[in-house]
């Protein structure tokens, strides 16, 4: 075994977990040719063929299976070292925050001037994503989530409550009788959300001409007069094109959770940003915006 590049094990694990070059490249944010090249370099260094190249997936060979457990251990040790190093970092550098897209763009980012004034040495990266960032793998330092994580190893704190209401475009409501309303809602993957369950109950079998897994799309559909929908107040209340319907009143209130890995929490800069977010979302003006 010669010239082994330990970083190539990241590509090996990403390809194992994703099953294809394209998905592995997407996870690592590189080109698929880079993944293939690094796997070939790893195989050459080890003198082993680690994957069978199939038409739509790369499948581990027996030799690859034997390598997998050791690669996992090395990955965990490297991640633990990164988290320990983050804990010793000064009050400067970059803090990466993951949040659902609409939370990131409409509720978090407009308030960040508060943090910039308090923490001028810290650069913030805000990533709007529907999936949950893996905090153990350092995909983010802090995550804002709409459901409480079940993983016992994560540090969790309620941050703010978000209220919902039934909204429609003023022009649509003026031209459409209540018993003729169309409804705009989530598609199949999100039917279990509290706001969608309530909306289905209110709709009582009436049509949903548009469904989406993207809250911004639902918001724009309501603005365009395609129907009514349950929208968070922070997104819709200030829109002059929309009207909040007093009845039926939507009872849905969701909690935004602040989530961190306990080891990363010891980092001065990450702890400072987390404390700043807790203070920021505890302000009456922000709570009134979301409620």
Backbone as CSV, one residue per row, in Angstrom:
resi,resn,N_x,N_y,N_z,CA_x,CA_y,CA_z,C_x,C_y,C_z
1,UNK,0.855,-1.191,0.000,0.000,0.000,0.000,0.890,1.240,0.000
2,UNK,0.718,2.109,-1.018,1.545,3.304,-1.118,0.687,4.523,-1.410
3,UNK,1.151,5.708,-0.930,0.527,6.990,-1.264,-0.974,7.042,-0.969
4,UNK,-1.361,6.483,0.171,-2.772,6.535,0.546,-3.141,7.946,0.984
5,UNK,-4.169,8.501,0.346,-4.682,9.812,0.712,-5.905,9.586,1.601
6,UNK,-5.778,9.913,2.894,-6.858,9.639,3.835,-8.144,10.392,3.478
7,UNK,-8.001,11.512,2.792,-9.180,12.274,2.397,-10.043,11.501,1.401
8,UNK,-9.428,10.548,0.686,-10.193,9.749,-0.272,-11.231,8.876,0.425
9,UNK,-11.035,8.610,1.711,-12.033,7.833,2.441,-13.366,8.575,2.533
10,UNK,-13.339,9.907,2.494,-14.591,10.678,2.474,-15.389,10.361,1.218
11,UNK,-14.684,10.274,0.108,-15.350,9.953,-1.154,-15.864,8.512,-1.135
12,UNK,-15.074,7.630,-0.557,-15.490,6.229,-0.429,-16.796,6.126,0.366
13,UNK,-16.869,6.791,1.513,-18.063,6.706,2.356,-19.261,7.403,1.715
14,UNK,-19.012,8.521,1.055,-20.113,9.222,0.391,-20.715,8.358,-0.711
15,UNK,-19.867,7.631,-1.440,-20.364,6.772,-2.508,-21.094,5.562,-1.935
16,UNK,-20.599,5.021,-0.820,-21.289,3.910,-0.163,-22.678,4.346,0.282
17,UNK,-22.757,5.504,0.925,-24.030,5.964,1.497,-25.034,6.385,0.433
18,UNK,-24.555,6.910,-0.680,-25.466,7.415,-1.709,-25.755,6.389,-2.798
19,UNK,-24.791,5.515,-3.090,-25.013,4.448,-4.043,-24.737,4.789,-5.491
20,UNK,-24.499,6.069,-5.785,-24.223,6.449,-7.173,-23.256,7.623,-7.194
21,UNK,-22.554,7.758,-8.322,-21.606,8.864,-8.460,-22.301,10.211,-8.366
22,UNK,-23.450,10.327,-9.026,-24.164,11.611,-9.052,-24.599,12.028,-7.659
23,UNK,-25.220,11.087,-6.903,-25.680,11.413,-5.558,-24.505,11.676,-4.623
24,UNK,-23.426,10.909,-4.767,-22.245,11.141,-3.938,-21.619,12.495,-4.215
25,UNK,-21.564,12.862,-5.498,-21.006,14.167,-5.863,-21.863,15.298,-5.315
26,UNK,-23.191,15.117,-5.379,-24.089,16.140,-4.849,-23.866,16.324,-3.353
27,UNK,-23.684,15.230,-2.649,-23.470,15.307,-1.204,-22.173,16.029,-0.870
28,UNK,-21.119,15.776,-1.665,-19.815,16.374,-1.387,-19.619,17.718,-2.087
29,UNK,-20.614,18.095,-2.944,-20.573,19.361,-3.668,-19.364,19.427,-4.605
30,UNK,-19.158,18.325,-5.349,-18.098,18.257,-6.350,-18.696,17.650,-7.613
31,UNK,-17.912,17.575,-8.676,-18.326,16.921,-9.908,-18.258,15.404,-9.744
32,UNK,-19.116,14.687,-10.465,-19.103,13.229,-10.345,-17.788,12.635,-10.834
33,UNK,-17.123,13.326,-11.770,-15.827,12.839,-12.247,-14.775,12.892,-11.138
34,UNK,-14.930,13.872,-10.230,-13.998,13.961,-9.097,-14.167,12.759,-8.173
35,UNK,-15.404,12.373,-7.922,-15.655,11.210,-7.073,-15.046,9.965,-7.701
36,UNK,-15.285,9.762,-8.984,-14.738,8.581,-9.667,-13.222,8.578,-9.615
37,UNK,-12.624,9.738,-9.827,-11.164,9.830,-9.817,-10.585,9.518,-8.444
38,UNK,-11.239,10.015,-7.386,-10.716,9.773,-6.039,-10.902,8.297,-5.626
39,UNK,-11.996,7.678,-6.066,-12.186,6.255,-5.767,-11.121,5.423,-6.472
40,UNK,-10.839,5.745,-7.726,-9.798,5.025,-8.464,-8.438,5.200,-7.801
41,UNK,-8.161,6.416,-7.302,-6.889,6.648,-6.620,-6.804,5.828,-5.330
42,UNK,-7.929,5.724,-4.611,-7.951,4.939,-3.383,-7.739,3.461,-3.684
43,UNK,-8.397,2.966,-4.717,-8.230,1.561,-5.098,-6.789,1.267,-5.493
44,UNK,-6.191,2.208,-6.215,-4.802,2.013,-6.634,-3.862,2.016,-5.434
45,UNK,-4.099,2.938,-4.485,-3.237,3.008,-3.311,-3.343,1.755,-2.449
46,UNK,-4.569,1.197,-2.363,-4.790,0.010,-1.534,-4.493,-1.289,-2.283
47,UNK,-4.450,-1.213,-3.591,-4.272,-2.427,-4.370,-5.493,-3.322,-4.334
48,UNK,-6.678,-2.713,-4.196,-7.929,-3.464,-4.087,-8.987,-2.845,-4.999
49,UNK,-9.896,-3.678,-5.470,-11.060,-3.167,-6.193,-12.198,-3.073,-5.184
50,UNK,-12.660,-1.878,-4.909,-13.618,-1.634,-3.831,-15.061,-1.634,-4.312
51,UNK,-15.303,-1.341,-5.582,-16.674,-1.239,-6.101,-16.809,-2.004,-7.416
52,UNK,-17.973,-2.608,-7.581,-18.386,-3.101,-8.883,-19.142,-1.968,-9.584
53,UNK,-18.703,-1.610,-10.792,-19.330,-0.518,-11.528,-20.526,-1.063,-12.297
54,UNK,-21.716,-0.880,-11.760,-22.927,-1.302,-12.428,-23.517,-0.138,-13.208
55,UNK,-24.568,-0.413,-13.968,-25.102,0.623,-14.861,-25.640,1.831,-14.095
56,UNK,-26.375,1.605,-13.007,-26.991,2.706,-12.280,-26.490,2.876,-10.857
57,UNK,-25.583,2.021,-10.428,-25.056,2.158,-9.079,-23.676,1.531,-8.974
58,UNK,-22.981,1.922,-7.928,-21.692,1.316,-7.619,-21.901,0.450,-6.381
59,UNK,-21.582,-0.835,-6.491,-21.836,-1.787,-5.414,-20.522,-2.248,-4.802
60,UNK,-20.479,-2.291,-3.478,-19.254,-2.701,-2.791,-18.873,-4.133,-3.138
61,UNK,-17.581,-4.332,-3.380,-17.041,-5.684,-3.496,-16.808,-6.231,-2.082
62,UNK,-16.503,-7.519,-1.931,-16.156,-8.044,-0.602,-14.995,-7.290,0.036
63,UNK,-14.020,-6.882,-0.785,-12.895,-6.108,-0.257,-13.370,-4.738,0.258
64,UNK,-14.319,-4.149,-0.474,-14.882,-2.874,-0.023,-15.657,-3.018,1.267
65,UNK,-16.398,-4.114,1.387,-17.124,-4.386,2.629,-16.166,-4.488,3.810
66,UNK,-15.022,-5.139,3.602,-14.048,-5.291,4.688,-13.451,-3.953,5.108
67,UNK,-13.360,-3.025,4.167,-12.790,-1.708,4.477,-13.772,-0.793,5.180
68,UNK,-15.073,-1.039,5.035,-16.105,-0.086,5.438,-16.080,0.232,6.929
69,UNK,-16.004,-0.786,7.788,-16.050,-0.542,9.235,-14.886,0.328,9.685
70,UNK,-13.696,0.062,9.174,-12.538,0.874,9.546,-12.662,2.302,9.053
71,UNK,-13.206,2.464,7.849,-13.400,3.817,7.320,-14.399,4.590,8.168
72,UNK,-15.449,3.909,8.641,-16.422,4.564,9.519,-15.756,5.033,10.805
73,UNK,-14.908,4.196,11.380,-14.229,4.580,12.628,-13.336,5.792,12.412
74,UNK,-12.603,5.798,11.312,-11.728,6.934,11.031,-12.536,8.216,10.833
75,UNK,-13.692,8.093,10.159,-14.546,9.257,9.950,-15.033,9.823,11.280
76,UNK,-15.483,8.965,12.181,-15.972,9.426,13.471,-14.865,10.095,14.284
77,UNK,-13.668,9.552,14.220,-12.548,10.165,14.943,-12.194,11.522,14.349
78,UNK,-12.231,11.631,13.022,-11.927,12.908,12.381,-12.982,13.958,12.719
79,UNK,-14.251,13.548,12.713,-15.325,14.485,13.052,-15.237,14.925,14.504
80,UNK,-14.897,14.000,15.391,-14.736,14.356,16.798,-13.592,15.339,16.981
81,UNK,-12.521,15.148,16.210,-11.385,16.073,16.275,-11.792,17.455,15.790
82,UNK,-12.590,17.506,14.714,-13.057,18.803,14.213,-13.911,19.513,15.257
83,UNK,-14.798,18.764,15.921,-15.659,19.382,16.924,-14.851,19.875,18.121
84,UNK,-13.827,19.110,18.505,-12.964,19.537,19.605,-12.208,20.795,19.231
85,UNK,-11.707,20.845,17.998,-10.989,22.028,17.528,-11.917,23.237,17.496
86,UNK,-13.167,23.031,17.079,-14.134,24.138,17.060,-14.367,24.682,18.454
87,UNK,-14.300,23.814,19.446,-14.510,24.237,20.820,-13.403,25.121,21.347
88,UNK,-12.229,25.065,20.709,-11.098,25.890,21.149,-10.930,27.142,20.303
89,UNK,-11.824,27.354,19.353,-11.684,28.476,18.425,-12.028,29.799,19.105
90,UNK,-11.442,30.926,18.651,-11.749,32.239,19.225,-13.098,32.751,18.745
91,UNK,-13.478,33.932,19.242,-14.768,34.535,18.888,-14.645,35.218,17.525
92,UNK,-14.301,34.433,16.529,-14.158,34.909,15.153,-14.231,33.697,14.242
93,UNK,-14.529,33.951,12.972,-14.633,32.858,12.015,-16.031,32.771,11.442
94,UNK,-16.391,31.585,10.967,-17.666,31.369,10.282,-18.551,30.426,11.080
95,UNK,-19.839,30.747,11.135,-20.836,29.874,11.752,-21.895,29.583,10.698
96,UNK,-22.157,28.317,10.474,-23.091,27.869,9.445,-24.427,27.491,10.085
97,UNK,-25.508,28.132,9.623,-26.852,27.904,10.165,-27.729,27.283,9.077
98,UNK,-28.312,26.140,9.389,-29.250,25.481,8.473,-30.669,25.738,8.955
99,UNK,-31.574,26.038,8.020,-32.962,26.311,8.380,-33.862,26.009,7.186
100,UNK,-35.143,25.697,7.420,-36.075,25.557,6.300,-36.060,26.831,5.458
101,UNK,-36.190,26.709,4.141,-35.991,27.868,3.254,-36.783,29.116,3.624
102,UNK,-38.079,28.987,3.888,-38.882,30.174,4.188,-38.510,30.752,5.546
103,UNK,-38.189,29.898,6.515,-37.721,30.385,7.816,-36.439,31.174,7.627
104,UNK,-35.530,30.640,6.802,-34.252,31.309,6.568,-34.440,32.669,5.908
105,UNK,-35.234,32.709,4.823,-35.307,33.934,4.017,-36.224,34.997,4.588
106,UNK,-37.313,34.598,5.280,-38.311,35.574,5.712,-38.318,35.858,7.212
107,UNK,-37.800,34.924,8.004,-37.840,35.136,9.453,-36.454,35.349,10.040
108,UNK,-35.458,34.593,9.577,-34.112,34.678,10.147,-33.302,35.818,9.560
109,UNK,-33.082,35.790,8.245,-32.167,36.747,7.617,-32.564,38.203,7.858
110,UNK,-33.856,38.582,7.787,-34.192,39.997,8.027,-33.829,40.493,9.421
111,UNK,-33.578,39.589,10.352,-33.265,39.998,11.722,-31.761,39.985,12.029
112,UNK,-30.935,39.592,11.062,-29.532,39.316,11.378,-28.678,40.558,11.593
113,UNK,-29.208,41.741,11.315,-28.447,42.947,11.650,-28.126,43.008,13.132
114,UNK,-29.008,42.467,13.938,-28.806,42.406,15.397,-27.538,41.626,15.724
115,UNK,-27.358,40.473,15.072,-26.172,39.662,15.344,-24.909,40.287,14.764
116,UNK,-25.018,40.904,13.603,-23.840,41.524,12.998,-23.287,42.633,13.879
117,UNK,-24.169,43.383,14.520,-23.704,44.447,15.408,-23.034,43.877,16.652
118,UNK,-23.578,42.791,17.171,-23.036,42.199,18.395,-21.784,41.376,18.145
119,UNK,-21.703,40.748,16.959,-20.607,39.819,16.687,-19.942,40.168,15.356
120,UNK,-19.262,41.307,15.285,-18.708,41.755,13.996,-17.607,40.853,13.456
121,UNK,-16.967,40.056,14.309,-15.891,39.188,13.846,-16.352,37.855,13.299
122,UNK,-17.648,37.595,13.340,-18.181,36.301,12.915,-18.933,36.454,11.604
123,UNK,-18.586,35.617,10.633,-19.308,35.564,9.360,-20.360,34.458,9.439
124,UNK,-21.535,34.758,8.951,-22.641,33.805,9.019,-22.911,33.202,7.642
125,UNK,-23.093,31.900,7.616,-23.558,31.208,6.417,-24.953,30.662,6.715
126,UNK,-25.947,31.137,5.994,-27.324,30.681,6.189,-27.703,29.803,5.006
127,UNK,-28.020,28.556,5.301,-28.349,27.578,4.263,-29.823,27.220,4.387
128,UNK,-30.625,27.609,3.400,-32.035,27.247,3.391,-32.210,25.893,2.736
129,UNK,-32.672,24.910,3.489,-32.806,23.558,2.941,-33.952,22.829,3.630
130,UNK,-34.677,22.057,2.838,-35.822,21.321,3.370,-35.388,20.119,4.189
131,UNK,-34.277,19.502,3.807,-33.795,18.353,4.557,-33.164,18.805,5.864
132,UNK,-32.959,17.873,6.770,-32.320,18.192,8.043,-30.821,17.972,7.934
133,UNK,-30.044,19.020,8.174,-28.595,18.920,8.109,-28.099,17.953,9.183
134,UNK,-27.093,17.161,8.833,-26.494,16.210,9.770,-25.469,16.956,10.621
135,UNK,-25.806,17.228,11.863,-24.934,18.009,12.736,-23.733,17.199,13.193
136,UNK,-23.868,15.893,13.300,-22.740,15.050,13.681,-21.653,15.098,12.622
137,UNK,-22.058,15.212,11.366,-21.098,15.287,10.267,-20.658,16.722,9.970
138,UNK,-21.035,17.679,10.811,-20.670,19.080,10.670,-21.194,19.681,9.370
139,UNK,-22.366,19.239,8.908,-22.983,19.883,7.757,-23.495,21.269,8.120
140,UNK,-23.690,21.523,9.392,-24.048,22.845,9.904,-23.602,22.903,11.359
141,UNK,-23.399,24.123,11.854,-23.056,24.301,13.271,-24.319,24.415,14.121
142,UNK,-25.325,25.078,13.550,-26.605,25.294,14.236,-27.708,24.981,13.237
143,UNK,-28.747,24.323,13.698,-29.898,24.049,12.828,-31.162,24.590,13.475
144,UNK,-32.023,25.183,12.670,-33.365,25.560,13.093,-34.320,24.549,12.468
145,UNK,-35.139,23.917,13.281,-36.012,22.846,12.790,-37.429,23.044,13.291
146,UNK,-38.380,22.549,12.508,-39.792,22.667,12.858,-40.315,21.444,13.589
147,UNK,-39.451,20.478,13.845,-39.812,19.331,14.675,-38.668,19.053,15.630
148,UNK,-39.016,18.625,16.836,-37.984,18.368,17.837,-37.221,17.104,17.473
149,UNK,-35.882,17.166,17.395,-35.096,15.980,17.053,-35.249,14.890,18.105
150,UNK,-35.219,13.650,17.647,-35.325,12.519,18.572,-33.960,12.027,19.028
151,UNK,-32.886,12.431,18.346,-31.549,11.961,18.693,-31.139,12.499,20.060
152,UNK,-30.808,11.606,20.956,-30.508,11.997,22.340,-29.219,12.798,22.447
153,UNK,-28.303,12.642,21.485,-27.004,13.296,21.605,-27.032,14.766,21.222
154,UNK,-28.157,15.280,20.703,-28.231,16.665,20.262,-28.761,17.576,21.368
155,UNK,-28.224,18.787,21.421,-28.708,19.807,22.349,-29.848,20.564,21.676
156,UNK,-30.989,20.649,22.338,-32.211,21.183,21.728,-32.818,22.251,22.633
157,UNK,-33.323,23.324,21.999,-33.996,24.384,22.762,-35.107,24.989,21.918
158,UNK,-36.300,25.182,22.487,-37.350,25.880,21.729,-36.961,27.341,21.518
159,UNK,-37.175,27.837,20.309,-36.707,29.176,19.968,-37.857,30.171,19.846
160,UNK,-38.894,29.818,19.076,-40.019,30.725,18.863,-41.207,29.912,18.365
161,UNK,-42.398,30.433,18.563,-43.597,29.772,18.064,-44.139,30.528,16.852
162,UNK,-44.560,29.766,15.847,-45.060,30.331,14.596,-46.551,30.034,14.473
163,UNK,-47.351,31.078,14.323,-48.783,30.914,14.145,-49.168,30.879,12.682
164,UNK,-50.274,30.213,12.398,-50.783,30.094,11.029,-52.187,30.683,10.934
165,UNK,-52.568,31.089,9.738,-53.916,31.577,9.489,-54.353,31.203,8.088
166,UNK,-55.640,31.327,7.827,-56.178,31.069,6.497,-56.147,32.383,5.711
167,UNK,-55.419,32.379,4.595,-55.218,33.588,3.802,-55.722,33.387,2.375
168,UNK,-56.184,34.482,1.795,-56.555,34.493,0.384,-56.251,35.859,-0.201
169,UNK,-56.118,35.919,-1.504,-55.939,37.209,-2.173,-57.225,38.029,-2.050
170,UNK,-57.090,39.313,-1.803,-58.268,40.164,-1.616,-59.175,40.129,-2.841
171,UNK,-58.588,40.156,-4.026,-59.393,40.133,-5.249,-60.126,38.801,-5.396
172,UNK,-59.459,37.710,-5.033,-60.085,36.385,-5.129,-61.245,36.270,-4.153
173,UNK,-61.047,36.730,-2.922,-62.092,36.628,-1.908,-63.296,37.504,-2.249
174,UNK,-63.025,38.656,-2.870,-64.128,39.548,-3.251,-64.972,38.951,-4.373
175,UNK,-64.343,38.115,-5.196,-65.047,37.583,-6.366,-65.566,36.163,-6.176
176,UNK,-65.240,35.543,-5.039,-65.547,34.123,-4.867,-66.301,33.899,-3.566
177,UNK,-67.447,33.268,-3.642,-68.204,32.930,-2.432,-67.458,31.876,-1.630
178,UNK,-67.652,31.889,-0.317,-66.902,30.983,0.538,-67.123,29.519,0.164
179,UNK,-68.338,29.166,-0.219,-68.598,27.769,-0.554,-68.032,27.368,-1.915
180,UNK,-67.430,28.333,-2.625,-66.812,28.049,-3.920,-65.288,28.156,-3.879
181,UNK,-64.718,28.347,-2.686,-63.262,28.479,-2.587,-62.547,27.227,-3.075
182,UNK,-61.447,27.431,-3.779,-60.472,26.381,-4.018,-59.412,26.455,-2.928
183,UNK,-58.705,25.359,-2.715,-57.710,25.311,-1.652,-56.335,24.968,-2.230
184,UNK,-55.317,25.599,-1.656,-53.920,25.383,-2.045,-53.233,24.707,-0.867
185,UNK,-52.594,23.565,-1.097,-52.018,22.843,0.037,-50.782,22.056,-0.313
186,UNK,-50.295,21.335,0.692,-49.103,20.502,0.526,-49.416,19.239,-0.265
187,UNK,-48.377,18.711,-0.913,-48.541,17.460,-1.649,-48.345,16.278,-0.705
188,UNK,-48.335,15.081,-1.276,-48.475,13.840,-0.512,-47.453,13.685,0.602
189,UNK,-46.211,14.084,0.372,-45.161,13.851,1.371,-45.368,14.655,2.651
190,UNK,-46.234,15.693,2.599,-46.431,16.564,3.757,-47.880,16.576,4.233
191,UNK,-48.632,15.551,3.886,-50.033,15.508,4.294,-50.206,15.393,5.802
192,UNK,-49.171,14.915,6.511,-49.288,14.718,7.956,-48.985,15.975,8.763
193,UNK,-48.604,17.075,8.116,-48.324,18.295,8.865,-49.608,18.849,9.473
194,UNK,-49.535,19.464,10.654,-50.752,19.962,11.309,-51.541,20.950,10.455
195,UNK,-50.845,21.851,9.760,-51.546,22.848,8.956,-52.279,22.208,7.776
196,UNK,-51.689,21.153,7.181,-52.363,20.495,6.068,-53.558,19.670,6.555
197,UNK,-53.411,19.012,7.695,-54.547,18.263,8.255,-55.728,19.191,8.520
198,UNK,-55.437,20.362,9.090,-56.501,21.332,9.367,-57.134,21.824,8.068
199,UNK,-56.289,22.097,7.070,-56.799,22.611,5.801,-57.677,21.574,5.104
200,UNK,-57.280,20.315,5.158,-58.105,19.250,4.558,-59.466,19.184,5.255
201,UNK,-59.456,19.372,6.565,-60.712,19.348,7.307,-61.615,20.504,6.894
202,UNK,-61.037,21.700,6.736,-61.806,22.872,6.339,-62.313,22.724,4.904
203,UNK,-61.485,22.145,4.049,-61.862,21.988,2.648,-63.041,21.042,2.493
204,UNK,-63.116,20.055,3.373,-64.270,19.128,3.380,-64.555,18.545,1.998
205,UNK,-63.489,18.123,1.328,-63.660,17.470,0.038,-63.623,18.390,-1.158
206,UNK,-63.554,19.698,-0.943,-63.469,20.618,-2.080,-62.089,20.513,-2.745
207,UNK,-61.968,20.968,-4.006,-60.745,20.690,-4.772,-59.517,21.471,-4.307
208,UNK,-58.353,20.859,-4.533,-57.045,21.484,-4.362,-56.429,21.595,-5.759
209,UNK,-56.611,22.724,-6.452,-56.084,22.834,-7.809,-54.567,22.856,-7.874
210,UNK,-53.915,23.121,-6.735,-52.447,23.121,-6.704,-51.980,22.592,-5.359
211,UNK,-51.017,21.676,-5.419,-50.330,21.182,-4.228,-48.827,21.293,-4.472
212,UNK,-48.086,21.504,-3.408,-46.631,21.629,-3.540,-45.977,21.251,-2.213
213,UNK,-44.692,20.882,-2.282,-43.930,20.646,-1.051,-43.161,21.898,-0.638
214,UNK,-43.386,22.996,-1.357,-42.636,24.238,-1.139,-43.574,25.332,-0.646
215,UNK,-43.342,25.821,0.554,-44.208,26.832,1.142,-44.198,28.124,0.343
216,UNK,-43.063,28.489,-0.225,-43.005,29.702,-1.053,-43.926,29.586,-2.261
217,UNK,-44.022,28.387,-2.826,-44.908,28.176,-3.966,-46.371,28.322,-3.555
218,UNK,-46.715,27.802,-2.374,-48.084,27.948,-1.884,-48.411,29.427,-1.672
219,UNK,-47.484,30.142,-1.098,-47.660,31.569,-0.852,-47.896,32.326,-2.160
220,UNK,-47.074,32.052,-3.172,-47.222,32.730,-4.453,-48.526,32.339,-5.147
221,UNK,-48.958,31.092,-4.960,-50.224,30.655,-5.551,-51.402,31.403,-4.938
222,UNK,-51.359,31.612,-3.629,-52.421,32.371,-2.968,-52.410,33.822,-3.456
223,UNK,-51.236,34.411,-3.577,-51.124,35.782,-4.068,-51.674,35.906,-5.488
224,UNK,-51.512,34.834,-6.270,-51.971,34.854,-7.655,-53.467,34.577,-7.785
225,UNK,-54.148,34.350,-6.659,-55.587,34.158,-6.700,-56.032,32.768,-7.113
226,UNK,-55.193,31.760,-6.825,-55.557,30.385,-7.179,-56.398,29.705,-6.110
227,UNK,-56.522,30.326,-4.952,-57.302,29.736,-3.873,-56.835,30.253,-2.531
228,UNK,-57.302,29.606,-1.481,-56.917,29.990,-0.126,-56.029,28.903,0.458
229,UNK,-55.232,29.280,1.485,-54.330,28.301,2.086,-53.968,28.720,3.505
230,UNK,-53.468,27.761,4.265,-52.950,28.032,5.599,-51.498,28.457,5.468
231,UNK,-51.212,29.697,5.839,-49.868,30.251,5.709,-49.389,30.787,7.055
232,UNK,-48.078,30.755,7.318,-47.571,31.346,8.554,-47.737,32.865,8.528
233,UNK,-48.078,33.428,9.668,-48.338,34.869,9.729,-47.113,35.689,9.327
234,UNK,-45.909,35.230,9.693,-44.724,36.042,9.395,-44.511,36.172,7.893
235,UNK,-45.044,35.235,7.127,-44.889,35.259,5.678,-45.982,36.077,5.005
236,UNK,-47.218,35.989,5.503,-48.362,36.526,4.766,-48.995,37.772,5.374
237,UNK,-48.822,37.985,6.668,-49.593,39.035,7.336,-49.327,40.427,6.761
238,UNK,-48.113,40.733,6.392,-47.781,42.072,5.908,-47.991,42.274,4.418
239,UNK,-48.497,41.267,3.727,-48.681,41.348,2.280,-49.993,42.081,1.970
240,UNK,-49.910,43.205,1.271,-51.094,44.030,0.988,-52.069,43.349,0.024
241,UNK,-51.591,42.336,-0.701,-52.481,41.633,-1.623,-53.347,40.593,-0.922
242,UNK,-52.978,40.234,0.304,-53.640,39.137,1.000,-54.520,39.623,2.142
243,UNK,-55.480,38.781,2.482,-56.353,39.048,3.623,-56.382,37.822,4.528
244,UNK,-56.228,38.071,5.837,-56.363,37.014,6.831,-57.842,36.848,7.151
245,UNK,-58.330,35.638,7.017,-59.740,35.360,7.275,-59.944,35.083,8.762
246,UNK,-60.827,35.856,9.374,-61.059,35.690,10.813,-61.709,34.351,11.119
247,UNK,-62.487,33.834,10.191,-63.145,32.546,10.372,-63.115,31.796,9.040
248,UNK,-62.761,30.516,9.088,-62.403,29.770,10.293,-60.987,30.111,10.773
249,UNK,-60.833,30.240,12.079,-59.527,30.566,12.659,-58.657,29.313,12.695
250,UNK,-57.410,29.463,12.273,-56.485,28.325,12.244,-55.814,28.176,13.611
251,UNK,-55.915,27.013,14.245,-55.337,26.830,15.578,-53.885,26.386,15.570
252,UNK,-53.298,26.195,14.387,-51.969,25.596,14.302,-50.898,26.566,14.779
253,UNK,-50.056,26.081,15.683,-48.878,26.811,16.159,-47.710,25.830,16.146
254,UNK,-46.655,26.158,15.403,-45.480,25.296,15.321,-44.314,25.921,16.072
255,UNK,-43.502,25.087,16.682,-42.321,25.547,17.405,-41.085,25.417,16.522
256,UNK,-40.283,26.464,16.479,-38.976,26.398,15.838,-37.963,26.017,16.909
257,UNK,-37.224,24.938,16.653,-36.243,24.438,17.609,-34.839,24.811,17.168
258,UNK,-34.026,25.259,18.110,-32.603,25.490,17.865,-31.863,24.224,18.275
259,UNK,-31.058,23.682,17.374,-30.411,22.390,17.594,-28.911,22.514,17.331
260,UNK,-28.112,21.917,18.218,-26.660,21.881,18.059,-26.125,20.547,18.550
261,UNK,-24.935,20.205,18.084,-24.218,19.068,18.661,-23.543,19.557,19.941
262,UNK,-23.600,18.813,21.046,-23.046,19.289,22.314,-21.572,19.664,22.251
263,UNK,-20.775,18.933,21.481,-19.351,19.248,21.413,-19.108,20.572,20.695
264,UNK,-19.858,20.831,19.636,-19.723,22.092,18.911,-20.195,23.263,19.761
265,UNK,-21.150,22.998,20.622,-21.705,24.059,21.468,-20.635,24.718,22.330
266,UNK,-19.532,24.014,22.570,-18.463,24.591,23.386,-17.619,25.615,22.621
267,UNK,-17.800,25.687,21.324,-17.076,26.687,20.541,-17.553,28.082,20.935
268,UNK,-16.630,28.991,21.288,-17.053,30.349,21.675,-17.888,31.045,20.610
269,UNK,-17.476,30.934,19.331,-18.214,31.668,18.286,-19.587,31.044,18.045
270,UNK,-19.678,29.721,18.084,-20.963,29.068,17.862,-21.892,29.302,19.046
271,UNK,-21.345,29.230,20.236,-22.145,29.506,21.423,-22.638,30.948,21.412
272,UNK,-21.783,31.873,20.968,-22.181,33.285,20.912,-23.314,33.494,19.916
273,UNK,-23.241,32.842,18.754,-24.312,32.976,17.756,-25.598,32.345,18.287
274,UNK,-25.483,31.173,18.916,-26.680,30.519,19.469,-27.333,31.401,20.527
275,UNK,-26.522,31.963,21.422,-27.075,32.852,22.450,-27.719,34.079,21.812
276,UNK,-27.086,34.583,20.739,-27.652,35.730,20.047,-28.994,35.407,19.401
277,UNK,-29.111,34.208,18.827,-30.384,33.804,18.226,-31.475,33.652,19.288
278,UNK,-31.101,33.089,20.424,-32.075,32.934,21.513,-32.567,34.305,21.974
279,UNK,-31.645,35.241,22.131,-32.044,36.600,22.545,-32.861,37.282,21.451
280,UNK,-32.429,37.116,20.195,-33.114,37.748,19.078,-34.569,37.289,18.980
281,UNK,-34.788,35.979,19.012,-36.139,35.463,18.849,-36.958,35.559,20.133
282,UNK,-36.326,35.984,21.192,-37.062,36.254,22.424,-37.582,37.670,22.509
283,UNK,-37.202,38.524,21.575,-37.662,39.910,21.574,-39.147,39.974,21.222
284,UNK,-39.846,40.873,21.876,-41.302,40.974,21.659,-41.645,41.266,20.207
285,UNK,-40.834,42.104,19.535,-41.146,42.470,18.157,-41.083,41.262,17.238
286,UNK,-40.119,40.372,17.479,-39.974,39.188,16.623,-41.061,38.168,16.971
287,UNK,-41.349,38.010,18.264,-42.402,37.066,18.656,-43.758,37.505,18.106
288,UNK,-44.013,38.811,18.081,-45.283,39.301,17.529,-45.354,39.082,16.025
289,UNK,-44.204,39.173,15.359,-44.151,38.938,13.923,-44.548,37.501,13.594
290,UNK,-44.113,36.558,14.424,-44.340,35.129,14.138,-45.657,34.617,14.675
291,UNK,-46.162,35.233,15.740,-47.337,34.676,16.431,-48.613,34.808,15.607
